[in-house]
Amino acid sequence: MSAEGDGGRKVASGRVIDLSVLVVNWNGAALTGQCLDSLERTRPPGLTLEIILVDNGSRPAEREAVRKRARAEGIRLIENADNLGYARANNQALAVAGGRYLLLLNNDTEVLAGALAGLVAFMDGHAGVGVAGPRLVDPDGRPRFSHDLFPLTPWRLAGEHLLDALWPANPWTRRSRLRQWGEDPQEPLAVDWVPGAAMMRSAAQAA
Protein backbone atom coordinates (compact mmCIF):
# COMPACT_ATOMS: atom_id res chain seq x y z
CA MET A 1 0.00 0.00 0.00
CA SER A 2 1.42 3.38 -0.94
CA ALA A 3 0.22 6.93 -1.30
CA GLU A 4 1.61 10.06 -2.95
CA GLY A 5 2.43 13.11 -0.90
CA ASP A 6 5.06 15.50 0.47
CA GLY A 7 7.22 15.25 -2.66
CA GLY A 8 7.80 11.56 -2.21
CA ARG A 9 6.00 8.27 -1.97
CA LYS A 10 4.94 6.86 1.38
CA VAL A 11 4.68 3.38 2.76
CA ALA A 12 1.68 2.45 4.89
CA SER A 13 3.45 3.70 8.04
CA GLY A 14 3.68 7.19 6.52
CA ARG A 15 7.48 7.16 6.08
CA VAL A 16 8.77 8.60 2.83
CA ILE A 17 10.93 6.14 0.88
CA ASP A 18 13.91 8.04 -0.46
CA LEU A 19 15.38 5.36 -2.70
CA SER A 20 14.15 2.17 -4.33
CA VAL A 21 16.95 -0.12 -5.52
CA LEU A 22 15.85 -2.55 -8.25
CA VAL A 23 17.90 -5.71 -8.84
CA VAL A 24 17.20 -8.48 -11.35
CA ASN A 25 18.52 -12.00 -10.73
CA TRP A 26 18.78 -14.88 -13.18
CA ASN A 27 20.74 -17.90 -11.93
CA GLY A 28 23.14 -15.60 -10.13
CA ALA A 29 22.33 -16.00 -6.44
CA ALA A 30 25.97 -15.70 -5.37
CA LEU A 31 26.54 -12.46 -7.29
CA THR A 32 23.18 -11.11 -6.16
CA GLY A 33 24.10 -11.92 -2.57
CA GLN A 34 27.33 -9.91 -2.87
CA CYS A 35 25.40 -7.02 -4.37
CA LEU A 36 22.88 -7.10 -1.51
CA ASP A 37 25.72 -7.31 1.02
CA SER A 38 27.23 -4.15 -0.43
CA LEU A 39 23.88 -2.36 -0.23
CA GLU A 40 23.60 -3.29 3.43
CA ARG A 41 27.16 -2.13 4.17
CA THR A 42 26.62 1.22 2.47
CA ARG A 43 23.03 1.91 3.52
CA PRO A 44 23.05 5.70 4.09
CA PRO A 45 21.97 6.85 7.55
CA GLY A 46 19.03 9.21 7.35
CA LEU A 47 17.75 7.85 4.03
CA THR A 48 14.91 5.37 3.77
CA LEU A 49 15.81 2.56 1.40
CA GLU A 50 13.79 -0.27 -0.11
CA ILE A 51 15.16 -3.12 -2.22
CA ILE A 52 13.02 -4.81 -4.85
CA LEU A 53 14.45 -8.04 -6.23
CA VAL A 54 13.10 -9.77 -9.33
CA ASP A 55 13.99 -13.42 -9.90
CA ASN A 56 13.71 -14.06 -13.61
CA GLY A 57 12.89 -17.77 -13.74
CA SER A 58 16.07 -19.06 -12.12
CA ARG A 59 16.82 -22.72 -11.51
CA PRO A 60 15.13 -24.09 -8.34
CA ALA A 61 18.25 -24.01 -6.15
CA GLU A 62 19.13 -20.47 -7.23
CA ARG A 63 15.55 -19.31 -6.78
CA GLU A 64 15.37 -20.81 -3.29
CA ALA A 65 18.62 -19.10 -2.25
CA VAL A 66 17.27 -15.74 -3.39
CA ARG A 67 13.92 -16.43 -1.73
CA LYS A 68 15.56 -17.20 1.63
CA ARG A 69 17.66 -14.05 1.45
CA ALA A 70 14.65 -11.89 0.64
CA ARG A 71 12.56 -13.43 3.40
CA ALA A 72 15.29 -12.99 6.00
CA GLU A 73 15.97 -9.35 5.17
CA GLY A 74 12.51 -8.08 4.30
CA ILE A 75 13.37 -7.56 0.65
CA ARG A 76 10.42 -7.35 -1.69
CA LEU A 77 10.67 -10.28 -4.11
CA ILE A 78 8.96 -10.73 -7.45
CA GLU A 79 9.26 -14.26 -8.83
CA ASN A 80 8.76 -15.01 -12.51
CA ALA A 81 8.16 -18.54 -13.72
CA ASP A 82 10.18 -17.81 -16.87
CA ASN A 83 12.97 -15.50 -17.92
CA LEU A 84 11.08 -12.42 -19.13
CA GLY A 85 14.22 -10.52 -20.02
CA TYR A 86 16.04 -7.74 -18.22
CA ALA A 87 13.85 -4.88 -19.42
CA ARG A 88 10.51 -6.49 -18.54
CA ALA A 89 11.79 -7.58 -15.14
CA ASN A 90 12.89 -4.05 -14.35
CA ASN A 91 9.53 -2.73 -15.49
CA GLN A 92 7.87 -5.09 -13.02
CA ALA A 93 9.99 -3.65 -10.21
CA LEU A 94 9.42 -0.08 -11.36
CA ALA A 95 5.67 -0.65 -11.24
CA VAL A 96 5.73 -1.35 -7.49
CA ALA A 97 8.62 0.87 -6.40
CA GLY A 98 7.75 3.53 -3.85
CA GLY A 99 10.91 5.63 -3.67
CA ARG A 100 11.45 9.25 -4.62
CA TYR A 101 14.35 7.96 -6.69
CA LEU A 102 14.74 4.68 -8.55
CA LEU A 103 18.12 3.00 -8.94
CA LEU A 104 18.43 0.22 -11.51
CA LEU A 105 21.40 -1.84 -10.36
CA ASN A 106 22.96 -4.87 -12.03
CA ASN A 107 23.32 -7.84 -9.72
CA ASP A 108 27.03 -8.16 -10.59
CA THR A 109 27.84 -4.73 -9.14
CA GLU A 110 28.93 -3.82 -5.63
CA VAL A 111 28.12 -0.43 -4.14
CA LEU A 112 30.94 1.49 -2.47
CA ALA A 113 30.61 3.70 0.60
CA GLY A 114 29.00 7.05 -0.10
CA ALA A 115 27.69 6.16 -3.55
CA LEU A 116 23.99 5.98 -2.69
CA ALA A 117 24.00 9.09 -0.54
CA GLY A 118 25.98 10.95 -3.19
CA LEU A 119 23.57 10.04 -5.97
CA VAL A 120 20.51 11.02 -3.93
CA ALA A 121 22.13 14.32 -2.91
CA PHE A 122 23.03 15.06 -6.53
CA MET A 123 19.51 14.36 -7.75
CA ASP A 124 18.04 16.46 -4.93
CA GLY A 125 20.17 19.38 -6.08
CA HIS A 126 19.56 18.98 -9.82
CA ALA A 127 15.85 18.65 -10.45
CA GLY A 128 16.27 18.89 -14.23
CA VAL A 129 18.49 15.81 -14.53
CA GLY A 130 16.74 12.89 -16.23
CA VAL A 131 19.15 10.08 -15.31
CA ALA A 132 22.32 10.05 -13.20
CA GLY A 133 25.00 7.39 -13.36
CA PRO A 134 27.76 6.90 -10.79
CA ARG A 135 31.47 6.63 -11.43
CA LEU A 136 32.24 2.96 -12.09
CA VAL A 137 35.47 1.20 -11.16
CA ASP A 138 36.84 -2.28 -11.71
CA PRO A 139 37.42 -4.59 -8.72
CA ASP A 140 41.04 -3.37 -8.58
CA GLY A 141 39.87 0.24 -8.35
CA ARG A 142 40.72 1.25 -11.90
CA PRO A 143 38.13 3.62 -13.40
CA ARG A 144 35.88 2.45 -16.18
CA PHE A 145 34.35 4.70 -18.80
CA SER A 146 30.78 4.88 -17.61
CA HIS A 147 29.34 7.47 -19.98
CA ASP A 148 29.56 8.66 -23.57
CA LEU A 149 27.99 10.77 -26.28
CA PHE A 150 25.72 9.48 -28.99
CA PRO A 151 27.60 8.53 -32.17
CA LEU A 152 27.76 11.56 -34.43
CA THR A 153 29.33 9.95 -37.49
CA PRO A 154 29.13 6.57 -39.23
CA TRP A 155 32.72 5.95 -38.10
CA ARG A 156 31.83 6.29 -34.46
CA LEU A 157 28.76 4.14 -34.85
CA ALA A 158 30.32 1.34 -36.90
CA GLY A 159 33.92 1.74 -35.86
CA GLU A 160 34.47 2.92 -32.33
CA HIS A 161 31.58 1.08 -30.68
CA LEU A 162 32.30 -2.17 -32.50
CA LEU A 163 35.96 -1.87 -31.54
CA ASP A 164 34.98 -1.13 -27.94
CA ALA A 165 32.82 -4.24 -27.83
CA LEU A 166 35.60 -6.46 -29.20
CA TRP A 167 38.53 -4.76 -27.45
CA PRO A 168 37.43 -2.53 -24.54
CA ALA A 169 40.97 -1.46 -23.64
CA ASN A 170 42.08 -0.63 -27.18
CA PRO A 171 44.36 2.42 -27.33
CA TRP A 172 42.54 4.25 -30.14
CA THR A 173 39.03 4.85 -28.81
CA ARG A 174 40.38 5.04 -25.25
CA ARG A 175 42.73 7.85 -26.31
CA SER A 176 39.88 9.84 -27.85
CA ARG A 177 37.87 9.56 -24.65
CA LEU A 178 40.84 10.58 -22.54
CA ARG A 179 41.12 13.79 -24.55
CA GLN A 180 37.41 14.44 -24.08
CA TRP A 181 36.77 13.41 -20.48
CA GLY A 182 40.13 13.01 -18.77
CA GLU A 183 41.60 9.85 -17.27
CA ASP A 184 39.32 9.75 -14.22
CA PRO A 185 36.76 12.56 -14.09
CA GLN A 186 35.69 13.42 -10.56
CA GLU A 187 33.19 16.18 -11.31
CA PRO A 188 29.67 15.71 -12.76
CA LEU A 189 29.53 15.61 -16.55
CA ALA A 190 26.66 16.21 -18.95
CA VAL A 191 26.54 13.13 -21.20
CA ASP A 192 24.17 11.48 -23.66
CA TRP A 193 23.97 8.09 -21.98
CA VAL A 194 25.11 6.05 -19.00
CA PRO A 195 25.28 2.25 -18.87
CA GLY A 196 22.53 0.20 -17.32
CA ALA A 197 24.85 -1.25 -14.68
CA ALA A 198 23.76 1.54 -12.32
CA MET A 199 21.48 4.43 -13.21
CA MET A 200 19.20 6.55 -11.07
CA ARG A 201 16.17 8.54 -12.10
CA SER A 202 13.44 10.48 -10.36
CA ALA A 203 10.15 8.72 -9.78
CA ALA A 204 8.36 12.03 -10.39
CA GLN A 205 9.83 12.25 -13.88
CA ALA A 206 9.05 8.59 -14.56
CA ALA A 207 5.38 9.00 -13.61
C-alpha positions as CSV (number, residue, x, y, z in Angstrom):
1,M,0.0,0.0,0.0
2,S,1.4,3.4,-0.9
3,A,0.2,6.9,-1.3
4,E,1.6,10.1,-3.0
5,G,2.4,13.1,-0.9
6,D,5.1,15.5,0.5
7,G,7.2,15.3,-2.7
8,G,7.8,11.6,-2.2
9,R,6.0,8.3,-2.0
10,K,4.9,6.9,1.4
11,V,4.7,3.4,2.8
12,A,1.7,2.4,4.9
13,S,3.5,3.7,8.0
14,G,3.7,7.2,6.5
15,R,7.5,7.2,6.1
16,V,8.8,8.6,2.8
17,I,10.9,6.1,0.9
18,D,13.9,8.0,-0.5
19,L,15.4,5.4,-2.7
20,S,14.1,2.2,-4.3
21,V,16.9,-0.1,-5.5
22,L,15.9,-2.5,-8.3
23,V,17.9,-5.7,-8.8
24,V,17.2,-8.5,-11.4
25,N,18.5,-12.0,-10.7
26,W,18.8,-14.9,-13.2
27,N,20.7,-17.9,-11.9
28,G,23.1,-15.6,-10.1
29,A,22.3,-16.0,-6.4
30,A,26.0,-15.7,-5.4
31,L,26.5,-12.5,-7.3
32,T,23.2,-11.1,-6.2
33,G,24.1,-11.9,-2.6
34,Q,27.3,-9.9,-2.9
35,C,25.4,-7.0,-4.4
36,L,22.9,-7.1,-1.5
37,D,25.7,-7.3,1.0
38,S,27.2,-4.1,-0.4
39,L,23.9,-2.4,-0.2
40,E,23.6,-3.3,3.4
41,R,27.2,-2.1,4.2
42,T,26.6,1.2,2.5
43,R,23.0,1.9,3.5
44,P,23.1,5.7,4.1
45,P,22.0,6.9,7.6
46,G,19.0,9.2,7.4
47,L,17.7,7.9,4.0
48,T,14.9,5.4,3.8
49,L,15.8,2.6,1.4
50,E,13.8,-0.3,-0.1
51,I,15.2,-3.1,-2.2
52,I,13.0,-4.8,-4.8
53,L,14.4,-8.0,-6.2
54,V,13.1,-9.8,-9.3
55,D,14.0,-13.4,-9.9
56,N,13.7,-14.1,-13.6
57,G,12.9,-17.8,-13.7
58,S,16.1,-19.1,-12.1
59,R,16.8,-22.7,-11.5
60,P,15.1,-24.1,-8.3
61,A,18.3,-24.0,-6.2
62,E,19.1,-20.5,-7.2
63,R,15.6,-19.3,-6.8
64,E,15.4,-20.8,-3.3
65,A,18.6,-19.1,-2.3
66,V,17.3,-15.7,-3.4
67,R,13.9,-16.4,-1.7
68,K,15.6,-17.2,1.6
69,R,17.7,-14.0,1.5
70,A,14.6,-11.9,0.6
71,R,12.6,-13.4,3.4
72,A,15.3,-13.0,6.0
73,E,16.0,-9.4,5.2
74,G,12.5,-8.1,4.3
75,I,13.4,-7.6,0.7
76,R,10.4,-7.3,-1.7
77,L,10.7,-10.3,-4.1
78,I,9.0,-10.7,-7.5
79,E,9.3,-14.3,-8.8
80,N,8.8,-15.0,-12.5
81,A,8.2,-18.5,-13.7
82,D,10.2,-17.8,-16.9
83,N,13.0,-15.5,-17.9
84,L,11.1,-12.4,-19.1
85,G,14.2,-10.5,-20.0
86,Y,16.0,-7.7,-18.2
87,A,13.8,-4.9,-19.4
88,R,10.5,-6.5,-18.5
89,A,11.8,-7.6,-15.1
90,N,12.9,-4.0,-14.3
91,N,9.5,-2.7,-15.5
92,Q,7.9,-5.1,-13.0
93,A,10.0,-3.6,-10.2
94,L,9.4,-0.1,-11.4
95,A,5.7,-0.7,-11.2
96,V,5.7,-1.4,-7.5
97,A,8.6,0.9,-6.4
98,G,7.8,3.5,-3.8
99,G,10.9,5.6,-3.7
100,R,11.5,9.3,-4.6
101,Y,14.4,8.0,-6.7
102,L,14.7,4.7,-8.5
103,L,18.1,3.0,-8.9
104,L,18.4,0.2,-11.5
105,L,21.4,-1.8,-10.4
106,N,23.0,-4.9,-12.0
107,N,23.3,-7.8,-9.7
108,D,27.0,-8.2,-10.6
109,T,27.8,-4.7,-9.1
110,E,28.9,-3.8,-5.6
111,V,28.1,-0.4,-4.1
112,L,30.9,1.5,-2.5
113,A,30.6,3.7,0.6
114,G,29.0,7.1,-0.1
115,A,27.7,6.2,-3.6
116,L,24.0,6.0,-2.7
117,A,24.0,9.1,-0.5
118,G,26.0,10.9,-3.2
119,L,23.6,10.0,-6.0
120,V,20.5,11.0,-3.9
121,A,22.1,14.3,-2.9
122,F,23.0,15.1,-6.5
123,M,19.5,14.4,-7.8
124,D,18.0,16.5,-4.9
125,G,20.2,19.4,-6.1
126,H,19.6,19.0,-9.8
127,A,15.9,18.6,-10.4
128,G,16.3,18.9,-14.2
129,V,18.5,15.8,-14.5
130,G,16.7,12.9,-16.2
131,V,19.2,10.1,-15.3
132,A,22.3,10.1,-13.2
133,G,25.0,7.4,-13.4
134,P,27.8,6.9,-10.8
135,R,31.5,6.6,-11.4
136,L,32.2,3.0,-12.1
137,V,35.5,1.2,-11.2
138,D,36.8,-2.3,-11.7
139,P,37.4,-4.6,-8.7
140,D,41.0,-3.4,-8.6
141,G,39.9,0.2,-8.4
142,R,40.7,1.2,-11.9
143,P,38.1,3.6,-13.4
144,R,35.9,2.5,-16.2
145,F,34.4,4.7,-18.8
146,S,30.8,4.9,-17.6
147,H,29.3,7.5,-20.0
148,D,29.6,8.7,-23.6
149,L,28.0,10.8,-26.3
150,F,25.7,9.5,-29.0
151,P,27.6,8.5,-32.2
152,L,27.8,11.6,-34.4
153,T,29.3,9.9,-37.5
154,P,29.1,6.6,-39.2
155,W,32.7,5.9,-38.1
156,R,31.8,6.3,-34.5
157,L,28.8,4.1,-34.9
158,A,30.3,1.3,-36.9
159,G,33.9,1.7,-35.9
160,E,34.5,2.9,-32.3
161,H,31.6,1.1,-30.7
162,L,32.3,-2.2,-32.5
163,L,36.0,-1.9,-31.5
164,D,35.0,-1.1,-27.9
165,A,32.8,-4.2,-27.8
166,L,35.6,-6.5,-29.2
167,W,38.5,-4.8,-27.4
168,P,37.4,-2.5,-24.5
169,A,41.0,-1.5,-23.6
170,N,42.1,-0.6,-27.2
171,P,44.4,2.4,-27.3
172,W,42.5,4.3,-30.1
173,T,39.0,4.9,-28.8
174,R,40.4,5.0,-25.3
175,R,42.7,7.9,-26.3
176,S,39.9,9.8,-27.9
177,R,37.9,9.6,-24.6
178,L,40.8,10.6,-22.5
179,R,41.1,13.8,-24.6
180,Q,37.4,14.4,-24.1
181,W,36.8,13.4,-20.5
182,G,40.1,13.0,-18.8
183,E,41.6,9.8,-17.3
184,D,39.3,9.7,-14.2
185,P,36.8,12.6,-14.1
186,Q,35.7,13.4,-10.6
187,E,33.2,16.2,-11.3
188,P,29.7,15.7,-12.8
189,L,29.5,15.6,-16.6
190,A,26.7,16.2,-19.0
191,V,26.5,13.1,-21.2
192,D,24.2,11.5,-23.7
193,W,24.0,8.1,-22.0
194,V,25.1,6.1,-19.0
195,P,25.3,2.2,-18.9
196,G,22.5,0.2,-17.3
197,A,24.9,-1.2,-14.7
198,A,23.8,1.5,-12.3
199,M,21.5,4.4,-13.2
200,M,19.2,6.5,-11.1
201,R,16.2,8.5,-12.1
202,S,13.4,10.5,-10.4
203,A,10.2,8.7,-9.8
204,A,8.4,12.0,-10.4
205,Q,9.8,12.2,-13.9
206,A,9.1,8.6,-14.6
207,A,5.4,9.0,-13.6
